[in-house]
Amino acid sequence: MAGFVQIIEMTSSRFDEIDKLDREWHAATEGKRTLRHSVVARDRNNPNRYLVFAFFDSYEDAMKNSALPETSKFAEAIGAFVDGPPSFVDLDIIRTEN
């Protein structure tokens, strides 16, 4: 297996506030987080829809990251800025190509 990716989908008209919280989370989890890489994207056809692609070495590493107190605090805080609960898709990476 080549890793794990979690796709998080959310809608919000207040993305700037979410982005600020995300930057604070990155600073607070420096040296602790297991997140290896992330991509944040906005839907061209629905500008309030966002997708986050969070890459980890394994599912277990993703769960360690989710268990960080800073991650729980972040997840709770963004609730004030999203239009509904985010949805999550958990994927085992089978192959990557460049």
Backbone as a chain_set.jsonl record, in Angstrom:
{"seq": "MAGFVQIIEMTSSRFDEIDKLDREWHAATEGKRTLRHSVVARDRNNPNRYLVFAFFDSYEDAMKNSALPETSKFAEAIGAFVDGPPSFVDLDIIRTEN", "coords": {"N": [[0.84, -1.18, 0.0], [0.442, 2.267, -0.687], [-0.01, 4.388, 1.036], [-2.303, 6.73, 2.584], [-5.212, 8.681, 2.116], [-7.327, 11.282, 3.116], [-10.34, 12.73, 2.25], [-11.908, 15.708, 2.769], [-14.909, 17.313, 2.75], [-16.541, 20.416, 2.626], [-18.877, 23.128, 3.058], [-18.916, 26.642, 2.959], [-19.273, 30.124, 3.534], [-17.422, 31.517, 4.751], [-14.641, 31.116, 4.441], [-12.145, 32.328, 4.885], [-11.897, 32.572, 7.674], [-11.805, 29.88, 8.391], [-9.441, 29.151, 7.106], [-7.618, 30.679, 8.567], [-7.828, 29.438, 11.094], [-6.81, 26.953, 10.325], [-4.145, 27.567, 9.74], [-3.303, 28.278, 12.294], [-3.621, 25.798, 13.533], [-1.657, 24.329, 12.169], [0.678, 25.614, 13.131], [0.453, 25.036, 15.875], [0.685, 22.283, 15.941], [3.174, 21.628, 15.079], [5.817, 19.405, 14.647], [4.384, 17.397, 15.891], [2.214, 16.53, 14.392], [0.98, 14.097, 12.05], [0.29, 14.453, 9.492], [1.276, 14.518, 6.172], [1.101, 15.914, 3.786], [-1.001, 18.311, 2.239], [-3.807, 19.386, 0.29], [-5.821, 22.042, -0.573], [-8.836, 22.812, -2.077], [-11.094, 24.725, -4.117], [-14.364, 24.535, -5.366], [-15.067, 25.263, -8.656], [-17.593, 25.579, -9.742], [-19.236, 25.907, -7.616], [-18.622, 28.132, -5.484], [-18.608, 28.17, -2.679], [-18.027, 25.682, -1.837], [-15.664, 23.46, -0.601], [-12.829, 21.317, -0.789], [-10.639, 19.261, 0.967], [-7.672, 17.576, 0.667], [-6.029, 15.336, 2.453], [-3.008, 13.942, 3.125], [-1.449, 11.014, 4.339], [0.982, 8.75, 5.792], [-0.158, 6.358, 6.511], [-3.299, 4.789, 7.447], [-3.371, 4.472, 10.192], [-1.605, 6.503, 11.015], [-3.151, 8.689, 10.281], [-5.243, 8.451, 12.1], [-3.858, 8.867, 14.483], [-3.204, 11.536, 14.116], [-5.771, 12.647, 14.081], [-6.412, 12.223, 16.727], [-4.988, 14.094, 18.139], [-5.071, 16.695, 20.574], [-5.147, 19.302, 19.583], [-6.21, 18.94, 17.056], [-8.801, 18.114, 17.612], [-9.735, 20.442, 18.849], [-9.535, 22.235, 16.693], [-11.385, 21.077, 14.88], [-13.753, 21.41, 16.289], [-13.854, 24.209, 16.445], [-14.138, 25.052, 13.747], [-16.732, 24.527, 13.252], [-18.336, 26.739, 13.658], [-18.086, 28.12, 11.338], [-18.826, 26.707, 9.085], [-21.376, 25.536, 6.782], [-22.697, 23.262, 7.402], [-22.162, 19.981, 8.811], [-18.875, 18.796, 8.022], [-18.077, 16.379, 5.445], [-16.491, 13.171, 5.192], [-14.179, 11.188, 3.403], [-12.429, 8.252, 3.371], [-9.527, 6.935, 2.07], [-7.494, 4.301, 0.947], [-4.404, 4.509, -0.554], [-3.577, 3.101, -3.552], [-1.918, 3.234, -5.775], [0.364, 5.63, -7.089], [1.113, 7.985, -9.624], [3.276, 9.956, -11.657]], "CA": [[0.0, 0.0, 0.0], [1.247, 3.467, -0.872], [-0.397, 5.477, 1.921], [-3.702, 6.966, 2.917], [-5.668, 10.06, 1.913], [-8.675, 11.585, 3.581], [-10.943, 13.867, 1.561], [-12.859, 16.393, 3.642], [-15.724, 18.239, 1.96], [-17.318, 21.34, 3.448], [-19.353, 24.34, 2.41], [-18.805, 27.791, 3.848], [-19.058, 31.455, 2.952], [-16.457, 32.145, 5.659], [-13.423, 30.319, 4.322], [-10.991, 33.032, 5.459], [-11.814, 32.215, 9.082], [-11.355, 28.484, 8.441], [-8.029, 29.151, 6.718], [-6.87, 31.205, 9.717], [-7.775, 28.35, 12.072], [-5.923, 25.915, 9.802], [-2.755, 28.033, 9.932], [-3.044, 28.168, 13.734], [-3.461, 24.378, 13.809], [-0.331, 23.933, 11.677], [1.685, 26.114, 14.07], [0.295, 24.356, 17.164], [1.007, 20.848, 15.836], [4.527, 21.464, 14.533], [6.572, 18.339, 15.299], [3.485, 16.384, 16.447], [1.226, 16.041, 13.429], [1.411, 13.042, 11.128], [-0.091, 14.894, 8.148], [2.467, 14.666, 5.33], [0.865, 16.849, 2.684], [-2.428, 18.575, 2.06], [-4.23, 20.237, -0.824], [-7.14, 22.635, -0.351], [-9.364, 23.21, -3.384], [-12.434, 25.31, -4.156], [-15.169, 24.106, -6.509], [-15.3, 26.374, -9.595], [-19.019, 25.708, -10.018], [-19.893, 26.227, -6.352], [-17.49, 28.745, -4.789], [-18.642, 27.959, -1.232], [-17.704, 24.268, -1.597], [-14.226, 23.245, -0.488], [-12.344, 19.955, -0.58], [-9.29, 19.159, 1.503], [-7.056, 16.273, 0.452], [-5.035, 15.21, 3.515], [-2.201, 12.749, 2.845], [-0.744, 10.422, 5.473], [1.706, 7.528, 5.447], [-1.016, 5.208, 6.763], [-4.546, 5.058, 8.158], [-3.027, 4.599, 11.605], [-1.068, 7.848, 11.207], [-4.277, 9.618, 10.206], [-5.977, 8.362, 13.361], [-3.019, 9.556, 15.483], [-3.371, 12.963, 13.857], [-7.123, 12.989, 14.522], [-6.467, 12.147, 18.184], [-4.291, 15.221, 18.767], [-5.998, 17.663, 21.166], [-5.236, 20.463, 18.69], [-7.104, 18.586, 15.953], [-10.159, 18.167, 18.163], [-10.052, 21.864, 19.055], [-9.736, 22.793, 15.355], [-12.637, 20.546, 14.337], [-14.846, 22.057, 17.012], [-13.869, 25.641, 16.115], [-14.63, 25.354, 12.397], [-18.185, 24.359, 13.242], [-18.967, 28.058, 13.608], [-17.854, 28.738, 10.034], [-19.299, 25.86, 7.985], [-22.827, 25.531, 6.609], [-23.174, 21.974, 7.905], [-20.998, 19.174, 9.167], [-18.054, 18.314, 6.905], [-18.135, 14.947, 5.157], [-15.163, 12.577, 5.102], [-13.977, 9.974, 2.617], [-11.141, 7.671, 3.724], [-9.064, 6.146, 0.933], [-6.16, 3.707, 0.897], [-3.774, 4.778, -1.85], [-3.099, 1.864, -4.178], [-0.806, 3.552, -6.678], [0.49, 7.014, -7.537], [1.938, 8.155, -10.834], [3.583, 11.348, -12.0]], "C": [[0.885, 1.243, 0.0], [0.811, 4.623, 0.006], [-1.9, 5.584, 2.069], [-4.017, 8.432, 2.65], [-7.086, 10.181, 2.459], [-9.147, 12.824, 2.824], [-12.022, 14.425, 2.476], [-13.594, 17.408, 2.78], [-16.532, 19.107, 2.908], [-17.816, 22.492, 2.597], [-19.329, 25.458, 3.438], [-18.671, 29.068, 3.029], [-18.022, 32.214, 3.776], [-15.126, 31.399, 5.643], [-12.215, 31.018, 4.926], [-10.805, 32.686, 6.935], [-11.33, 30.771, 9.259], [-9.868, 28.409, 8.118], [-7.15, 29.666, 7.856], [-6.74, 30.133, 10.79], [-6.816, 27.246, 11.63], [-4.461, 26.311, 9.989], [-2.363, 27.956, 11.409], [-2.832, 26.708, 14.126], [-2.082, 23.904, 13.364], [0.769, 24.387, 12.642], [1.639, 25.333, 15.382], [0.717, 22.893, 17.12], [2.384, 20.59, 15.236], [5.272, 20.404, 15.335], [5.711, 17.23, 15.885], [2.588, 15.756, 15.391], [1.832, 14.98, 12.523], [0.969, 13.339, 9.7], [1.175, 15.146, 7.346], [2.321, 15.759, 4.278], [-0.63, 17.11, 2.629], [-2.637, 19.504, 0.872], [-5.626, 20.739, -0.477], [-7.616, 23.165, -1.693], [-10.772, 23.778, -3.232], [-13.101, 24.874, -5.45], [-15.455, 25.317, -7.402], [-16.786, 26.633, -9.829], [-19.839, 26.04, -8.775], [-18.827, 26.82, -5.433], [-17.531, 28.659, -3.262], [-18.354, 26.508, -0.852], [-16.194, 24.09, -1.645], [-13.945, 21.773, -0.246], [-10.914, 20.035, -0.059], [-8.83, 17.725, 1.278], [-5.892, 16.176, 1.442], [-4.308, 13.872, 3.352], [-1.409, 12.322, 4.082], [0.017, 9.2, 4.988], [0.825, 6.293, 5.595], [-2.311, 5.672, 7.424], [-4.265, 5.281, 9.638], [-2.451, 5.981, 11.911], [-2.174, 8.898, 11.143], [-5.057, 9.622, 11.512], [-5.189, 9.007, 14.509], [-3.186, 11.068, 15.343], [-4.739, 13.443, 14.347], [-7.225, 13.03, 16.04], [-5.733, 13.289, 18.882], [-5.315, 16.191, 19.366], [-6.193, 18.895, 20.28], [-6.174, 20.193, 17.519], [-8.556, 18.62, 16.424], [-10.615, 19.608, 18.342], [-10.344, 22.542, 17.709], [-11.083, 22.361, 14.786], [-13.842, 21.2, 15.006], [-14.979, 23.525, 16.596], [-14.422, 25.918, 14.723], [-16.134, 25.183, 12.281], [-18.933, 25.678, 13.143], [-18.913, 28.671, 12.213], [-18.322, 27.917, 8.843], [-20.818, 25.833, 7.963], [-23.476, 24.254, 7.123], [-21.964, 21.146, 8.253], [-20.205, 18.747, 7.93], [-18.295, 16.822, 6.676], [-16.715, 14.448, 4.907], [-15.202, 11.332, 4.233], [-12.566, 9.491, 2.924], [-10.708, 6.699, 2.627], [-7.661, 5.59, 1.161], [-5.602, 3.96, -0.494], [-3.18, 3.464, -2.374], [-1.85, 2.131, -5.029], [-0.819, 5.055, -6.925], [1.391, 7.048, -8.761], [2.172, 9.629, -11.06], [3.491, 11.54, -13.49]], "O": [[1.95, 1.258, 0.617], [1.222, 5.756, -0.246], [-2.656, 4.673, 1.733], [-3.202, 9.314, 2.919], [-7.921, 9.295, 2.28], [-8.447, 13.834, 2.765], [-12.929, 13.71, 2.901], [-12.971, 18.265, 2.153], [-17.129, 18.616, 3.866], [-17.251, 22.795, 1.546], [-19.664, 25.269, 4.607], [-18.038, 29.086, 1.973], [-17.771, 33.396, 3.541], [-14.558, 31.091, 6.691], [-11.325, 30.34, 5.441], [-9.675, 32.525, 7.395], [-10.546, 30.477, 10.162], [-9.121, 27.687, 8.778], [-6.058, 29.145, 8.081], [-5.656, 29.938, 11.34], [-6.098, 26.673, 12.449], [-3.633, 25.478, 10.358], [-1.228, 27.61, 11.737], [-1.97, 26.404, 14.95], [-1.412, 23.167, 14.087], [1.69, 23.624, 12.935], [2.686, 25.004, 15.94], [1.071, 22.321, 18.151], [2.718, 19.448, 14.92], [5.353, 20.491, 16.56], [6.246, 16.217, 16.337], [2.242, 14.579, 15.488], [3.036, 14.971, 12.265], [1.246, 12.555, 8.793], [2.05, 15.896, 7.779], [3.286, 16.438, 3.926], [-1.432, 16.228, 2.936], [-1.764, 20.292, 0.507], [-6.508, 19.953, -0.13], [-6.886, 23.885, -2.374], [-11.535, 23.377, -2.353], [-12.469, 24.848, -6.506], [-16.033, 26.299, -6.935], [-17.191, 27.767, -10.083], [-21.008, 26.414, -8.879], [-18.191, 26.084, -4.678], [-16.561, 29.045, -2.61], [-18.43, 26.146, 0.323], [-15.532, 24.509, -2.595], [-14.717, 21.075, 0.411], [-10.089, 20.782, -0.583], [-9.518, 16.776, 1.654], [-4.882, 16.861, 1.282], [-4.921, 12.807, 3.433], [-0.794, 13.138, 4.768], [-0.261, 8.673, 3.91], [1.024, 5.297, 4.899], [-2.407, 6.803, 7.901], [-4.848, 6.167, 10.264], [-2.766, 6.568, 12.946], [-2.134, 9.888, 11.874], [-5.485, 10.678, 11.979], [-5.776, 9.619, 15.4], [-3.296, 11.784, 16.338], [-4.853, 14.509, 14.951], [-8.03, 13.784, 16.588], [-5.847, 13.435, 20.099], [-6.327, 16.48, 18.727], [-7.284, 19.464, 20.236], [-6.856, 21.1, 17.043], [-9.435, 19.103, 15.709], [-11.753, 19.949, 18.021], [-11.285, 23.328, 17.598], [-11.835, 23.186, 14.268], [-14.836, 21.504, 14.347], [-16.09, 24.023, 16.416], [-15.11, 26.921, 14.529], [-16.742, 25.646, 11.316], [-20.038, 25.73, 12.605], [-19.62, 29.64, 11.936], [-18.229, 28.376, 7.705], [-21.471, 26.071, 8.978], [-24.698, 24.193, 7.258], [-20.837, 21.575, 8.009], [-20.79, 18.379, 6.911], [-18.669, 16.095, 7.597], [-15.847, 15.203, 4.468], [-16.13, 10.527, 4.313], [-11.605, 10.242, 2.754], [-11.431, 5.758, 2.298], [-6.748, 6.33, 1.527], [-6.253, 3.66, -1.495], [-2.379, 2.815, -1.7], [-0.879, 1.374, -5.008], [-1.88, 5.677, -6.966], [2.308, 6.239, -8.904], [1.343, 10.458, -10.687], [3.714, 12.644, -13.985]]}, "num_chains": 1, "name": "protein.A"}
